[in-house]
């Protein structure tokens, strides 16, 4: 666990360094670049910019944050059961659900402290190294991004807790949770692409409406993946030029004003994705809670 947290810190520091180097080189290139940068929301680019050597801060959080959630939850219950401490804990005059609730809240608080510290660190480095003070809107977007990270990690934490309740061996629950993570991060997009090519042949499309319907169906299937929902939400939240997350035709973009999207509109844009992530996290925890409350806990462990 400590190694994984240290890895997250090191990779985030590395991505921040590359982002700051890229932004500083761009600002030092000319005076015109500095004038353009005054209204370019450079503070948010600390999370999204990369020079190609390392992925961006957002990419690392999406990749390693899920692993951190799984690592905090895969042995939450079965490790207590295997050590025999769960039966002794249940012998105390406390409600049974305090155990699983405490496991979840403690892990979530750890993640909250970690990512709040990272967010404040990014703010401090942006001010000290680049001289980029965040505006109120940029700070609000950063806070929403950190909250979104917590929701995403809470989903994988609850997946780990669920398998910890279902399986008695920690290795089995860890492998099962990692299998789910690999499926959604690596194989799910491939499966959707195969389904789209097999059952939604592009040769049969004869109108724009059919093409839009095909892409909307593919997009709907992709949105069943929590990783895709997280990436979609963070892109819309940290990139102010993103005005829609759906399929847009050329006719619909005619006459659109190329202006940054206000913070309130960005929140409304990502609200369905954020709600879906919250619902998925709650469903996983509810199933784990129900199974744990119905399990028989014996003194033999």
N, C-alpha and C positions, 0 to 999 in steps of 0.2 A: 504494500500500500504506500509506504513512504517513498519507495523507488518510483512508483507511478506518479505521485504528486510532484516529486522532484523532476521527473521527465516532463510533466506538463509545464512546470515553471521554466525549465531550460528552453523548451521549444517555444514558449510564448515570448521569452526574452529574445531569442534568436529572431523570431518573426518581427518583433517590435524594432529590433536593431536594423534589420533590412528595410523595413518600412520607413524608419526615420532617415536612413542613409539615402534612400530613393527620393524622398520628399526634399531633403536638404540639397541634394545635387540638382534637383529641378528648380529649386528656389534660387540657387546660386548661379544658374545659367544666364539669367538676364534680369534687368529691372522690370521689363514687361511681364515676366513670369511672376514676379512678386506682386505686381498690381493685380494680375488675374487671380492670384491665389487668395487675395483678401476675401473674396466672396465664394470661394470654392469648397468651403467646409473641409479644410485640410485635417482637422482633428479626427473626423470620422474615417479618413483614409488611413490612419494608423492601424485600424482594424482590418482593412481590406486590401491595402497595397502590398505588392510583393515584387522583388526584382528578378524572380525566377529561380533563385538558388534555394529558397525556402518557401513553403506555402504561407499564406497569410494567417493572421491571428485567428480569424473566424474559422478557417479550415482546420487549424490545430484543435480549436475548442470543440468543433463538431466531431472530430475523429477521436481525440483522447478523452473528451468529456464523457462520452458514452461508455468507454472502458472504465473510467473512474466510477461511474454509477454502478456498473456491473460488479466491479471489485469491492465496492462497499456493501453490496447486497447479497452476493451469491452464497455466503456462509452465515448470514445473519441469524437464522433459526437453527439450521441443522448442525452448526458447530456447537451451539449450546446443548442440543440434544445429544450429540455424540460424546461430549464431555460429562454429561450427567448433571449439568448445572440447571438445565431447563426445568427438570422435575423439582429440584430444590427451590427454584425461583417461584414455581407455581404453588409450592406449599406455603408461601407467605401470603398474608391477608391483603393481596392486591388483585385487582381485576386482571383477567387474562389478557385482554386487549392492550393493556399498558405495555406489554412486552413488544409486540409488533409495532405499536405506535411509537414507542421510544426508539426502536431500531431505525425507523424511517425518519423521524424528526432529527435524531442525532446526526445521521448521515447527510440529511438535507442542510442542516446548519453548518456542517463542515464545508460543504460545497458553497454555501452562501458566503461564508467568511473568505474562502479561497478566491472566489471570483469577484467579490467586492474589493478585496485587496488588489487583485490584478487590474480592475477598472480604475481604482485610485492611482495605481502605479502608472498606468498609461496616461492618465491626466497629468500627473507630476512630470513625467518624462516629456510629454508634449509641450508643457510650459517651460521647463528648464532647458531642454536641449534644442528645441526648435523655436521656442518663443511663440507657441501657438496656444493662446488661451481659448478654451471652449466657450462657445455661446450657450445661452440657456437651452436652446433647441438641441444643440449637439449633445449637451450633458443629459438632457431628457432622453434622447435617442440611445445614448450609451447605457443609461439605467434600464431602459426597456430591453435592450439587447442582453444585459446581464440577467434580467428576470427571465427572458426567453431561454437563456442557457440553463438556468436553474430548472425550468419546466422540462426541458429536453433531458437533462441529466436525471431528474426525478422519474421520468418514464423508464429509463434503463435501470435505475435503482429499484423501481418496483418490479421490473422484469426479473432482476436478480433475486429479490425477496420472494417473489412468487415461486421460482424454481427452488429456492432454499426451503420453502415450506413443503413443496411437492416431493423433493428427493431427500433422502437421508444422508447421502454422501456429498460432501462439498465439491469434490471433483466432478461429479455428474451434473450438479447444478451449474457449476462454472462453465462446463463444456456446452450445456444446453443454452445458457444465456449467450455465450459467444457464438453459437450456431445461429441464433436468431439475429444477432448483430451482423454477422457476416452475410446472412441472407438478405437483409434489407440494404446493406451498404454495397454489396458486390453483385449479388445474383438477381435481385428483384428487378433492377432496370433492364437486365438482359432478358428476363422472362417476359416483361412487358413489351420489349422490342420484338421478341419472337412472336408473341400473340398478335401484335399489331401487323406484322408482316404476313402472318398465316391467315388471319380471319378478317383483316381490314386491308385488303389489297388496294394499292394505289391505282391499279389499272381500271378498277371499277368506278373510280371517282370521276364524275362528269360535270360537277358544278362546284362553285365556291362553297356553297352551304354544306355539301358532303365532305369537302376537305376540312372545313372548320369543325364539323361534327366529329370527324375521325380524330383530329388533334385534341379536341376537348375530351373525347373518350380516353385517349392515351394519357392526357394530363390528369384526368380523374383517377385512373389506375395508379399513376405515379404518386399521387397524393395519399394513397394508402400507406406509403412508407413514411415513418416518423422522421427519418433522415432527410427526405426530400422536403417535408413540411418545414423542418428547421432551416434548411438552406434557403428555401424560398422566402421565409419570414425575415431572416437576417439580411438577405439581399435587398429586400424592399425597405427595411428599416435603416440600413446604413448607406444605401445608395439613393440619393435624393432624386435622381433622374428616372427611377423606376416608378411608373405611374399606374401600372396594371400588372396583374399576375396571370391573366387569362390570355386567350387567343384574340388578337386584334388584327383587323384587316386594314388595308391601305386607306379605304374610304373612311374608316372610323378615326384614323389619325389625321385626316385632312383638317387643317385649321387649328390643330392643337398647339398651345403655347408652350414653348420649351422653357419651362421655369421649374425650379425645385419644388417638390411636393411638400406642403406643410406637414408638420409633425402630426397633427390631429388626423389628417387624411391618410398618412402612412400607417397610423395605428388602426384606422378603419380598414385599410387594405389588408393588413396581416391578421386582423381579428379572427377570421374563420380558421386560419392555420393554427394560430395560438390556441383557440378553443378546442380544436381537434387534438392538439398535443396534450392539453390539460385533461380532456376527456379520456384519452388513451392511458395517461398516467393514473387517473382515478379508477378506471376499469381494472387495470392490473393490480392496483392496491386492494380494491374491493374483493377481487377473486382470492388474493392471498389472505386477506383478513378473514373471509368466510371459511376458507379451508383450514386456517390455523385455529379458528374458534371451534371447529367441529372435530379436530384431531384429538385422539386419545394420547395423553402423555403419562407414561409409566415411570416408576422410580428407577427401572433398569436402564432408562435412556433410550 
